[in-house]
């Protein structure tokens, strides 16, 4: 556990190393700040399926819960308070979920939601040791396991819906974009890709997915503006399918999921596969975005900006996490 600010910065960034450490950086930095979303929580979570660092870290913390409401309809709930940060310890848990979705012969639809008020799913966790990320093997597509899982979710023969209530930032936005459908709370949903504001390129595929949903100009507004997008604007731009008054969101999504879960599985899978041909980016496009992230996140400007955000309270301060678009804007050069 790190208690001094300077230690925290090093554990999050590992960027103040000499030139001779460039080989180490090219492997390590990739994952400590996945542009799929960044940041972390004050207490470092425990990595799953790995040797413990100490006797106090021997128990895996469950961050994702699966509720099999029927054989054909599952709910996958993110439950990692206080901010629903997605870190290296989450990846093995998410891998199990994605593999189960791909393999279950009865499943037709899965809904992703959150148990943490104010946060659907946010950015990557900076605090775990670097080895917790660098030791993760590539996924089935050959991509890093995080973009790998997003690609596989999109291509699975199962329908996926993101029910967005609270902040979907970085990884949260990219999971929503990888889902087949997105429905948001008009009052409580916030979506964002904030990475450019901090000086680096998003890595989880939004450059490939957003233009297909909302057009080039609006995609660039979201990506380059790096600001928060509320539920109403997200609906108007096509970021989400629809935004509902908060008290109507759950009823609609549950009814739609139940309806689809009763239809023929092969017809669902075949129809989705044909729509995929016309709408999904290639793995090459997703990989190019990840490579651009790897390069950009090592630049001094990105390193400095992430350090500034951590000093402001990224990972620990609810105001910073809840208004990340505003605080990212303060990094802009005068």
CORJOFEN-V492979 format. One record per helix or strand. SS is the DSSP state (h for helix, s for strand). FROM is the first residue (numbers start at 1). LEN is the number of residues. If there is no record, write none. Layout:
SS|FROM|LEN  SS|FROM|LEN
//
This chain:
h|5|9  h|19|14  h|55|3  s|64|7  s|73|6  s|86|1  h|88|16  s|109|6  s|119|3  s|124|1  h|131|4  h|145|11  s|159|11  h|171|8  s|181|12  h|195|4  h|206|9  h|216|10  s|229|2  h|231|7  s|242|3  h|246|16  h|265|15  h|283|14  h|300|13  h|318|5  h|324|6
//
